[in-house]
Amino acid sequence: MQLVCYGYNHETASVASREKVSFTESRLPEALEQLLQLAGVSEAVVVSTCNRMEIYAMAEESSSTELVIASLRGWLQSRFDLSEEDLGAFYHREREETARHLFAVASGLNSMVLGETEIFGQLKKAYALAQSTGTTGKYLNRLFQRSFQVGKQVRTQTQITRGATSVGAVGVEMAEKIFGDLRKCHILLIGAGEISRRTAQSLQSRGAKAVIVSNRSHDKAVDLAEEIGGRAIRFDQWDQELSKVDIVISSTAAPHHVVTPEKLTHPLKERRGRPLFMIDLSVPRDIAPEVKRLESVYVHDLDALQRLAEDGKAKRRAQLDSCYEVVDRHVREHFAMVSRGRASAEGTASESGDANPLTSS
């Protein structure tokens, strides 16, 4: 059994580096199918979020972890035209350490916001996509299903989720630090996905009332606006609101910059020096880096939010020992179960003369 994880996260790569390697949902099935064509890879799941890209792979019994890691490295380097410096942000885990890492990720212990809950749903979605594409088998199925069990237990048996536990909530905390009372602010949300929804809920809990939602799918914008008592506008109209709002929070799945200096030229003239604060929750970034250079515009991306999130981590770190007790217990149980299954299968194969069903590809 050769289990590996290869990827990067917010701790090893900046936003500028992370946006070089990200998969849109529409391209993931193709990528997963390509992974199974690599030397040594028999099963694969790709987890691609704003703060991480990780490939979980099961190697063929005859293959080494070194071969699989080399295959994954070469594939990523070729697909995204990565330099050796880019690849320096990647890490790998093997066997038990891969399982421990995955269980920690599912529990929110490896997140930018310690204890966040969004990653749990993102993992389930990544696994479901790989399963429907046909790139998971008996081993990764068991591993990911157990990771969901671990994530639930950690969150229910510890207090790791106390406080701000989402990237959106940290973004709202930053807005509150800047403006104080958010009830007086006009806020534009660009995007209506899960991160935007959680951000909107955090805004609502802080008393924000004047929230405008814009999304490519207008129906989703309407649904979210109704949920929080805001107002929905069409995606081709959001730039018309820039002269009036105080805060822009952007979180879309666009593969390119949504907010550019050109979009801000006219609104900034109308604002007459009134500051505009923008929070970018996306990877790749929604807000072009050049926007930061515009006068009276202040942009905060995920790197800036990470620094703010460190403040909240201290309050939850006391829970980490209890969390990892749950994680480590499940790692032991999982590999004990795999060993028992392997021994049973080898005995059956020996008696019948057939190949081991758990180790044959």
SEVEX-476376 format. One record per residue (C-alpha): residue number from 1; x, y, z. Coordinates in steps of 0.05 Angstrom, whole numbers, plus 5000, padded with zeros to 4 digits. Layout:
N
rec n: NUM u: X v: Y w: Z $
...
# end
This chain:
361
rec n: 1 u: 5000 v: 5000 w: 5000 $
rec n: 2 u: 5031 v: 5065 w: 4977 $
rec n: 3 u: 4990 v: 5126 w: 4996 $
rec n: 4 u: 5015 v: 5197 w: 4980 $
rec n: 5 u: 4993 v: 5269 w: 4983 $
rec n: 6 u: 5027 v: 5322 w: 4941 $
rec n: 7 u: 5008 v: 5396 w: 4941 $
rec n: 8 u: 5013 v: 5464 w: 4973 $
rec n: 9 u: 4973 v: 5506 w: 5021 $
rec n: 10 u: 4969 v: 5577 w: 5050 $
rec n: 11 u: 5027 v: 5562 w: 5096 $
rec n: 12 u: 5076 v: 5545 w: 5040 $
rec n: 13 u: 5053 v: 5589 w: 4982 $
rec n: 14 u: 5031 v: 5661 w: 4975 $
rec n: 15 u: 4967 v: 5681 w: 4939 $
rec n: 16 u: 5009 v: 5699 w: 4877 $
rec n: 17 u: 5038 v: 5629 w: 4877 $
rec n: 18 u: 4973 v: 5594 w: 4893 $
rec n: 19 u: 4936 v: 5625 w: 4835 $
rec n: 20 u: 4986 v: 5593 w: 4787 $
rec n: 21 u: 4960 v: 5524 w: 4804 $
rec n: 22 u: 4884 v: 5519 w: 4811 $
rec n: 23 u: 4831 v: 5478 w: 4777 $
rec n: 24 u: 4764 v: 5503 w: 4755 $
rec n: 25 u: 4708 v: 5454 w: 4771 $
rec n: 26 u: 4695 v: 5442 w: 4697 $
rec n: 27 u: 4767 v: 5421 w: 4685 $
rec n: 28 u: 4774 v: 5375 w: 4744 $
rec n: 29 u: 4745 v: 5311 w: 4712 $
rec n: 30 u: 4795 v: 5317 w: 4655 $
rec n: 31 u: 4852 v: 5328 w: 4705 $
rec n: 32 u: 4831 v: 5268 w: 4747 $
rec n: 33 u: 4830 v: 5223 w: 4686 $
rec n: 34 u: 4899 v: 5247 w: 4667 $
rec n: 35 u: 4925 v: 5230 w: 4736 $
rec n: 36 u: 4906 v: 5157 w: 4727 $
rec n: 37 u: 4949 v: 5155 w: 4665 $
rec n: 38 u: 5012 v: 5175 w: 4704 $
rec n: 39 u: 5063 v: 5123 w: 4721 $
rec n: 40 u: 5046 v: 5087 w: 4786 $
rec n: 41 u: 4979 v: 5122 w: 4801 $
rec n: 42 u: 4918 v: 5077 w: 4811 $
rec n: 43 u: 4870 v: 5123 w: 4849 $
rec n: 44 u: 4867 v: 5199 w: 4856 $
rec n: 45 u: 4828 v: 5256 w: 4888 $
rec n: 46 u: 4844 v: 5330 w: 4875 $
rec n: 47 u: 4826 v: 5381 w: 4929 $
rec n: 48 u: 4830 v: 5451 w: 4899 $
rec n: 49 u: 4807 v: 5510 w: 4942 $
rec n: 50 u: 4828 v: 5582 w: 4954 $
rec n: 51 u: 4880 v: 5561 w: 5005 $
rec n: 52 u: 4905 v: 5494 w: 4980 $
rec n: 53 u: 4915 v: 5447 w: 4922 $
rec n: 54 u: 4929 v: 5375 w: 4942 $
rec n: 55 u: 4929 v: 5310 w: 4903 $
rec n: 56 u: 4915 v: 5248 w: 4943 $
rec n: 57 u: 4939 v: 5187 w: 4905 $
rec n: 58 u: 4942 v: 5112 w: 4915 $
rec n: 59 u: 5000 v: 5079 w: 4880 $
rec n: 60 u: 5001 v: 5012 w: 4846 $
rec n: 61 u: 5029 v: 4958 w: 4891 $
rec n: 62 u: 5091 v: 4951 w: 4848 $
rec n: 63 u: 5106 v: 5026 w: 4848 $
rec n: 64 u: 5145 v: 5067 w: 4898 $
rec n: 65 u: 5122 v: 5131 w: 4929 $
rec n: 66 u: 5182 v: 5165 w: 4897 $
rec n: 67 u: 5157 v: 5146 w: 4828 $
rec n: 68 u: 5087 v: 5172 w: 4843 $
rec n: 69 u: 5112 v: 5238 w: 4871 $
rec n: 70 u: 5158 v: 5247 w: 4812 $
rec n: 71 u: 5100 v: 5234 w: 4765 $
rec n: 72 u: 5055 v: 5284 w: 4801 $
rec n: 73 u: 5110 v: 5336 w: 4803 $
rec n: 74 u: 5125 v: 5329 w: 4728 $
rec n: 75 u: 5051 v: 5331 w: 4709 $
rec n: 76 u: 5038 v: 5395 w: 4749 $
rec n: 77 u: 5102 v: 5427 w: 4723 $
rec n: 78 u: 5082 v: 5413 w: 4652 $
rec n: 79 u: 5008 v: 5431 w: 4659 $
rec n: 80 u: 5020 v: 5498 w: 4694 $
rec n: 81 u: 5089 v: 5515 w: 4667 $
rec n: 82 u: 5119 v: 5518 w: 4737 $
rec n: 83 u: 5190 v: 5538 w: 4755 $
rec n: 84 u: 5233 v: 5502 w: 4805 $
rec n: 85 u: 5219 v: 5561 w: 4852 $
rec n: 86 u: 5144 v: 5549 w: 4845 $
rec n: 87 u: 5152 v: 5475 w: 4860 $
rec n: 88 u: 5191 v: 5494 w: 4923 $
rec n: 89 u: 5124 v: 5510 w: 4956 $
rec n: 90 u: 5099 v: 5439 w: 4947 $
rec n: 91 u: 5103 v: 5386 w: 5001 $
rec n: 92 u: 5088 v: 5312 w: 5003 $
rec n: 93 u: 5063 v: 5262 w: 5055 $
rec n: 94 u: 5067 v: 5186 w: 5054 $
rec n: 95 u: 5026 v: 5129 w: 5084 $
rec n: 96 u: 5004 v: 5145 w: 5156 $
rec n: 97 u: 5026 v: 5218 w: 5149 $
rec n: 98 u: 4980 v: 5226 w: 5089 $
rec n: 99 u: 4921 v: 5199 w: 5129 $
rec n: 100 u: 4938 v: 5243 w: 5189 $
rec n: 101 u: 4943 v: 5304 w: 5143 $
rec n: 102 u: 4877 v: 5290 w: 5109 $
rec n: 103 u: 4841 v: 5279 w: 5175 $
rec n: 104 u: 4870 v: 5344 w: 5202 $
rec n: 105 u: 4848 v: 5380 w: 5138 $
rec n: 106 u: 4777 v: 5352 w: 5145 $
rec n: 107 u: 4776 v: 5376 w: 5217 $
rec n: 108 u: 4797 v: 5447 w: 5200 $
rec n: 109 u: 4864 v: 5439 w: 5236 $
rec n: 110 u: 4906 v: 5455 w: 5175 $
rec n: 111 u: 4865 v: 5516 w: 5153 $
rec n: 112 u: 4882 v: 5589 w: 5150 $
rec n: 113 u: 4825 v: 5600 w: 5199 $
rec n: 114 u: 4837 v: 5546 w: 5251 $
rec n: 115 u: 4774 v: 5505 w: 5260 $
rec n: 116 u: 4740 v: 5531 w: 5196 $
rec n: 117 u: 4680 v: 5491 w: 5172 $
rec n: 118 u: 4681 v: 5507 w: 5097 $
rec n: 119 u: 4737 v: 5458 w: 5082 $
rec n: 120 u: 4694 v: 5399 w: 5105 $
rec n: 121 u: 4643 v: 5412 w: 5049 $
rec n: 122 u: 4699 v: 5426 w: 4999 $
rec n: 123 u: 4731 v: 5358 w: 5015 $
rec n: 124 u: 4664 v: 5322 w: 5007 $
rec n: 125 u: 4653 v: 5356 w: 4940 $
rec n: 126 u: 4724 v: 5339 w: 4916 $
rec n: 127 u: 4714 v: 5266 w: 4936 $
rec n: 128 u: 4645 v: 5261 w: 4904 $
rec n: 129 u: 4673 v: 5289 w: 4838 $
rec n: 130 u: 4731 v: 5239 w: 4838 $
rec n: 131 u: 4683 v: 5182 w: 4854 $
rec n: 132 u: 4635 v: 5201 w: 4798 $
rec n: 133 u: 4694 v: 5208 w: 4750 $
rec n: 134 u: 4717 v: 5138 w: 4769 $
rec n: 135 u: 4785 v: 5156 w: 4798 $
rec n: 136 u: 4774 v: 5129 w: 4868 $
rec n: 137 u: 4775 v: 5056 w: 4889 $
rec n: 138 u: 4770 v: 5015 w: 4951 $
rec n: 139 u: 4827 v: 5049 w: 4988 $
rec n: 140 u: 4813 v: 5123 w: 4977 $
rec n: 141 u: 4738 v: 5110 w: 4986 $
rec n: 142 u: 4752 v: 5083 w: 5056 $
rec n: 143 u: 4803 v: 5137 w: 5072 $
rec n: 144 u: 4759 v: 5196 w: 5053 $
rec n: 145 u: 4697 v: 5167 w: 5085 $
rec n: 146 u: 4735 v: 5160 w: 5150 $
rec n: 147 u: 4762 v: 5232 w: 5143 $
rec n: 148 u: 4690 v: 5257 w: 5144 $
rec n: 149 u: 4677 v: 5217 w: 5207 $
rec n: 150 u: 4739 v: 5247 w: 5239 $
rec n: 151 u: 4719 v: 5318 w: 5219 $
rec n: 152 u: 4651 v: 5311 w: 5250 $
rec n: 153 u: 4679 v: 5282 w: 5315 $
rec n: 154 u: 4732 v: 5336 w: 5323 $
rec n: 155 u: 4680 v: 5391 w: 5315 $
rec n: 156 u: 4629 v: 5360 w: 5362 $
rec n: 157 u: 4677 v: 5335 w: 5416 $
rec n: 158 u: 4721 v: 5397 w: 5421 $
rec n: 159 u: 4713 v: 5473 w: 5420 $
rec n: 160 u: 4756 v: 5483 w: 5358 $
rec n: 161 u: 4700 v: 5519 w: 5322 $
rec n: 162 u: 4691 v: 5573 w: 5374 $
rec n: 163 u: 4699 v: 5643 w: 5345 $
rec n: 164 u: 4708 v: 5663 w: 5271 $
rec n: 165 u: 4715 v: 5598 w: 5233 $
rec n: 166 u: 4712 v: 5618 w: 5160 $
rec n: 167 u: 4752 v: 5661 w: 5112 $
rec n: 168 u: 4691 v: 5704 w: 5101 $
rec n: 169 u: 4682 v: 5716 w: 5176 $
rec n: 170 u: 4754 v: 5739 w: 5180 $
rec n: 171 u: 4742 v: 5786 w: 5121 $
rec n: 172 u: 4682 v: 5815 w: 5158 $
rec n: 173 u: 4725 v: 5823 w: 5221 $
rec n: 174 u: 4774 v: 5863 w: 5180 $
rec n: 175 u: 4718 v: 5907 w: 5153 $
rec n: 176 u: 4693 v: 5918 w: 5224 $
rec n: 177 u: 4763 v: 5938 w: 5247 $
rec n: 178 u: 4766 v: 5990 w: 5192 $
rec n: 179 u: 4696 v: 6019 w: 5197 $
rec n: 180 u: 4672 v: 6001 w: 5266 $
rec n: 181 u: 4596 v: 5998 w: 5261 $
rec n: 182 u: 4579 v: 5961 w: 5197 $
rec n: 183 u: 4506 v: 5982 w: 5203 $
rec n: 184 u: 4525 v: 6048 w: 5171 $
rec n: 185 u: 4563 v: 6017 w: 5113 $
rec n: 186 u: 4542 v: 6001 w: 5042 $
rec n: 187 u: 4572 v: 5935 w: 5021 $
rec n: 188 u: 4577 v: 5901 w: 4953 $
rec n: 189 u: 4585 v: 5825 w: 4949 $
rec n: 190 u: 4611 v: 5801 w: 4881 $
rec n: 191 u: 4596 v: 5727 w: 4877 $
rec n: 192 u: 4541 v: 5685 w: 4910 $
rec n: 193 u: 4575 v: 5619 w: 4924 $
rec n: 194 u: 4586 v: 5585 w: 4991 $
rec n: 195 u: 4641 v: 5632 w: 5014 $
rec n: 196 u: 4598 v: 5693 w: 4996 $
rec n: 197 u: 4539 v: 5662 w: 5032 $
rec n: 198 u: 4579 v: 5653 w: 5096 $
rec n: 199 u: 4608 v: 5722 w: 5088 $
rec n: 200 u: 4538 v: 5750 w: 5081 $
rec n: 201 u: 4515 v: 5714 w: 5143 $
rec n: 202 u: 4574 v: 5743 w: 5182 $
rec n: 203 u: 4556 v: 5813 w: 5156 $
rec n: 204 u: 4484 v: 5802 w: 5177 $
rec n: 205 u: 4506 v: 5780 w: 5247 $
rec n: 206 u: 4546 v: 5845 w: 5253 $
rec n: 207 u: 4484 v: 5886 w: 5236 $
rec n: 208 u: 4501 v: 5903 w: 5164 $
rec n: 209 u: 4437 v: 5919 w: 5126 $
rec n: 210 u: 4456 v: 5955 w: 5062 $
rec n: 211 u: 4485 v: 5895 w: 5025 $
rec n: 212 u: 4483 v: 5888 w: 4949 $
rec n: 213 u: 4495 v: 5820 w: 4917 $
rec n: 214 u: 4518 v: 5810 w: 4845 $
rec n: 215 u: 4531 v: 5743 w: 4812 $
rec n: 216 u: 4537 v: 5715 w: 4741 $
rec n: 217 u: 4477 v: 5671 w: 4756 $
rec n: 218 u: 4426 v: 5725 w: 4775 $
rec n: 219 u: 4379 v: 5675 w: 4808 $
rec n: 220 u: 4433 v: 5657 w: 4859 $
rec n: 221 u: 4444 v: 5730 w: 4873 $
rec n: 222 u: 4369 v: 5739 w: 4885 $
rec n: 223 u: 4367 v: 5678 w: 4932 $
rec n: 224 u: 4425 v: 5703 w: 4974 $
rec n: 225 u: 4400 v: 5774 w: 4976 $
rec n: 226 u: 4331 v: 5750 w: 5000 $
rec n: 227 u: 4365 v: 5707 w: 5053 $
rec n: 228 u: 4401 v: 5766 w: 5084 $
rec n: 229 u: 4351 v: 5822 w: 5069 $
rec n: 230 u: 4396 v: 5853 w: 5016 $
rec n: 231 u: 4388 v: 5873 w: 4943 $
rec n: 232 u: 4408 v: 5834 w: 4881 $
rec n: 233 u: 4435 v: 5865 w: 4818 $
rec n: 234 u: 4458 v: 5835 w: 4752 $
rec n: 235 u: 4531 v: 5819 w: 4742 $
rec n: 236 u: 4540 v: 5871 w: 4687 $
rec n: 237 u: 4515 v: 5925 w: 4735 $
rec n: 238 u: 4560 v: 5917 w: 4796 $
rec n: 239 u: 4611 v: 5968 w: 4772 $
rec n: 240 u: 4555 v: 6020 w: 4772 $
rec n: 241 u: 4551 v: 6013 w: 4848 $
rec n: 242 u: 4625 v: 6027 w: 4861 $
rec n: 243 u: 4614 v: 6101 w: 4868 $
rec n: 244 u: 4566 v: 6090 w: 4926 $
rec n: 245 u: 4591 v: 6031 w: 4968 $
rec n: 246 u: 4642 v: 6032 w: 5024 $
rec n: 247 u: 4665 v: 5959 w: 5021 $
rec n: 248 u: 4671 v: 5909 w: 4964 $
rec n: 249 u: 4679 v: 5835 w: 4981 $
rec n: 250 u: 4693 v: 5792 w: 4921 $
rec n: 251 u: 4691 v: 5716 w: 4917 $
rec n: 252 u: 4678 v: 5686 w: 4849 $
rec n: 253 u: 4703 v: 5625 w: 4812 $
rec n: 254 u: 4727 v: 5666 w: 4753 $
rec n: 255 u: 4794 v: 5644 w: 4723 $
rec n: 256 u: 4813 v: 5716 w: 4709 $
rec n: 257 u: 4810 v: 5784 w: 4744 $
rec n: 258 u: 4740 v: 5810 w: 4753 $
rec n: 259 u: 4757 v: 5878 w: 4783 $
rec n: 260 u: 4807 v: 5917 w: 4741 $
rec n: 261 u: 4833 v: 5989 w: 4742 $
rec n: 262 u: 4790 v: 6004 w: 4681 $
rec n: 263 u: 4727 v: 5985 w: 4719 $
rec n: 264 u: 4745 v: 6035 w: 4773 $
rec n: 265 u: 4763 v: 6095 w: 4730 $
rec n: 266 u: 4695 v: 6129 w: 4728 $
rec n: 267 u: 4671 v: 6108 w: 4799 $
rec n: 268 u: 4734 v: 6137 w: 4830 $
rec n: 269 u: 4722 v: 6204 w: 4798 $
rec n: 270 u: 4651 v: 6205 w: 4827 $
rec n: 271 u: 4678 v: 6185 w: 4896 $
rec n: 272 u: 4722 v: 6247 w: 4898 $
rec n: 273 u: 4774 v: 6216 w: 4944 $
rec n: 274 u: 4727 v: 6178 w: 4989 $
rec n: 275 u: 4764 v: 6113 w: 5007 $
rec n: 276 u: 4741 v: 6046 w: 4979 $
rec n: 277 u: 4760 v: 5983 w: 5016 $
rec n: 278 u: 4762 v: 5918 w: 4977 $
rec n: 279 u: 4770 v: 5847 w: 5004 $
rec n: 280 u: 4789 v: 5792 w: 4956 $
rec n: 281 u: 4771 v: 5721 w: 4979 $
rec n: 282 u: 4787 v: 5686 w: 4913 $
rec n: 283 u: 4844 v: 5645 w: 4883 $
rec n: 284 u: 4858 v: 5662 w: 4828 $
rec n: 285 u: 4848 v: 5733 w: 4852 $
rec n: 286 u: 4786 v: 5770 w: 4830 $
rec n: 287 u: 4819 v: 5838 w: 4840 $
rec n: 288 u: 4878 v: 5854 w: 4795 $
rec n: 289 u: 4942 v: 5871 w: 4833 $
rec n: 290 u: 4945 v: 5938 w: 4797 $
rec n: 291 u: 4882 v: 5961 w: 4834 $
rec n: 292 u: 4924 v: 5968 w: 4897 $
rec n: 293 u: 4962 v: 6025 w: 4865 $
rec n: 294 u: 4900 v: 6067 w: 4854 $
rec n: 295 u: 4891 v: 6128 w: 4899 $
rec n: 296 u: 4841 v: 6119 w: 4957 $
rec n: 297 u: 4832 v: 6045 w: 4942 $
rec n: 298 u: 4854 v: 5995 w: 4995 $
rec n: 299 u: 4856 v: 5921 w: 4975 $
rec n: 300 u: 4863 v: 5863 w: 5024 $
rec n: 301 u: 4874 v: 5794 w: 4996 $
rec n: 302 u: 4879 v: 5725 w: 5029 $
rec n: 303 u: 4951 v: 5738 w: 5051 $
rec n: 304 u: 4928 v: 5799 w: 5090 $
rec n: 305 u: 4870 v: 5759 w: 5120 $
rec n: 306 u: 4918 v: 5705 w: 5141 $
rec n: 307 u: 4955 v: 5754 w: 5185 $
rec n: 308 u: 4890 v: 5774 w: 5218 $
rec n: 309 u: 4870 v: 5701 w: 5226 $
rec n: 310 u: 4933 v: 5688 w: 5267 $
rec n: 311 u: 4903 v: 5731 w: 5322 $
rec n: 312 u: 4843 v: 5686 w: 5328 $
rec n: 313 u: 4884 v: 5622 w: 5325 $
rec n: 314 u: 4914 v: 5635 w: 5393 $
rec n: 315 u: 4846 v: 5629 w: 5425 $
rec n: 316 u: 4834 v: 5560 w: 5395 $
rec n: 317 u: 4903 v: 5529 w: 5398 $
rec n: 318 u: 4889 v: 5503 w: 5468 $
rec n: 319 u: 4841 v: 5455 w: 5434 $
rec n: 320 u: 4893 v: 5425 w: 5387 $
rec n: 321 u: 4917 v: 5370 w: 5433 $
rec n: 322 u: 4846 v: 5344 w: 5442 $
rec n: 323 u: 4834 v: 5349 w: 5367 $
rec n: 324 u: 4896 v: 5311 w: 5348 $
rec n: 325 u: 4879 v: 5256 w: 5398 $
rec n: 326 u: 4817 v: 5243 w: 5357 $
rec n: 327 u: 4857 v: 5247 w: 5292 $
rec n: 328 u: 4913 v: 5200 w: 5315 $
rec n: 329 u: 4864 v: 5149 w: 5343 $
rec n: 330 u: 4830 v: 5145 w: 5275 $
rec n: 331 u: 4897 v: 5139 w: 5239 $
rec n: 332 u: 4914 v: 5079 w: 5282 $
rec n: 333 u: 4846 v: 5048 w: 5273 $
rec n: 334 u: 4846 v: 5059 w: 5198 $
rec n: 335 u: 4914 v: 5026 w: 5186 $
rec n: 336 u: 4898 v: 4969 w: 5234 $
rec n: 337 u: 4835 v: 4956 w: 5193 $
rec n: 338 u: 4875 v: 4958 w: 5128 $
rec n: 339 u: 4926 v: 4910 w: 5156 $
rec n: 340 u: 4872 v: 4861 w: 5178 $
rec n: 341 u: 4840 v: 4864 w: 5110 $
rec n: 342 u: 4907 v: 4853 w: 5076 $
rec n: 343 u: 4924 v: 4793 w: 5119 $
rec n: 344 u: 4856 v: 4763 w: 5106 $
rec n: 345 u: 4861 v: 4774 w: 5031 $
rec n: 346 u: 4931 v: 4744 w: 5028 $
rec n: 347 u: 4908 v: 4682 w: 5065 $
rec n: 348 u: 4850 v: 4673 w: 5017 $
rec n: 349 u: 4894 v: 4684 w: 4957 $
rec n: 350 u: 4945 v: 4634 w: 4984 $
rec n: 351 u: 4893 v: 4581 w: 4992 $
rec n: 352 u: 4863 v: 4592 w: 4923 $
rec n: 353 u: 4926 v: 4609 w: 4886 $
rec n: 354 u: 4895 v: 4674 w: 4862 $
rec n: 355 u: 4927 v: 4743 w: 4864 $
rec n: 356 u: 4915 v: 4787 w: 4925 $
rec n: 357 u: 4852 v: 4828 w: 4909 $
rec n: 358 u: 4874 v: 4885 w: 4953 $
rec n: 359 u: 4942 v: 4893 w: 4922 $
rec n: 360 u: 4931 v: 4877 w: 4849 $
rec n: 361 u: 4916 v: 4937 w: 4804 $
# end
